[in-house]
Amino acid sequence: MAQENHPLVQKDLPMSKPPVGSKANPSQFDVLPKLAEDEPYFVIRAHDPLSSALVELHAYIGAGQSGAAHNKLAEIMALTSQKPPRPASSPKYRETFAISLAMEQWRDTHKD
């Protein structure tokens, strides 16, 4: 995503400290130290070309901004259509689906 379109980014500011959400500057909402020993988790690293768009999509959905979420999803789909997908049998994707299922099962057994 272009920074000039991001609602919270101020352009042309030098980085005086590590970026928020990094190991060196964890977010105030960082959950890694709070994870239960048996709680599944999934990390999206900045290295992933879809990372910023996926995190932004998550934020739009959480904020109830369905129009913005729809537009971001369309942007993600356009980005992913530019290169051939890995086969669904890829070990990386099979593990991702397994983590998703484990998360659902964990929530079902750890209700508040």
C-alpha positions, 0 to 999 in steps of 0.5 A, spaced: 500 500 500 502 506 498 504 510 504 500 517 502 494 513 502 494 510 509 490 514 514 495 514 520 502 515 516 505 522 516 510 522 510 517 524 510 518 523 517 525 520 519 525 513 523 528 515 529 526 509 533 525 502 530 518 501 527 512 499 531 510 492 531 518 490 531 522 486 536 525 492 538 519 496 539 513 491 540 506 494 539 502 496 546 498 490 544 503 485 542 500 478 544 506 474 543 508 474 551 501 473 553 500 466 548 498 460 552 503 455 551 497 451 547 495 457 543 496 456 536 498 463 532 500 465 525 505 470 524 505 475 518 512 478 517 513 485 513 518 481 508 511 478 505 509 482 499 502 481 502 503 483 509 501 490 510 495 489 505 493 483 510 494 487 516 490 493 514 484 488 511 484 485 518 484 492 521 478 494 517 474 488 518 475 489 526 473 497 525 467 495 521 469 498 515 466 494 510 467 498 504 474 499 505 475 492 507 472 490 500 476 495 497 482 492 500 480 485 499 480 487 491 487 490 492 489 483 495 486 479 489 489 483 484 496 483 487 495 475 488 493 474 480 499 477 478 503 471 479 501 463 479 499 460 486 503 455 489 499 448 489 494 447 495 498 441 496 504 445 498 507 443 505 507 451 507 499 452 505 497 445 508 501 447 515 497 454 514 490 451 513 492 446 519 494 452 523 487 455 522 483 449 524 487 448 530 485 456 532 478 454 531 479 448 535 482 452 540 477 457 541 472 452 541 475 449 547 477 455 551 471 459 551 471 465 556 
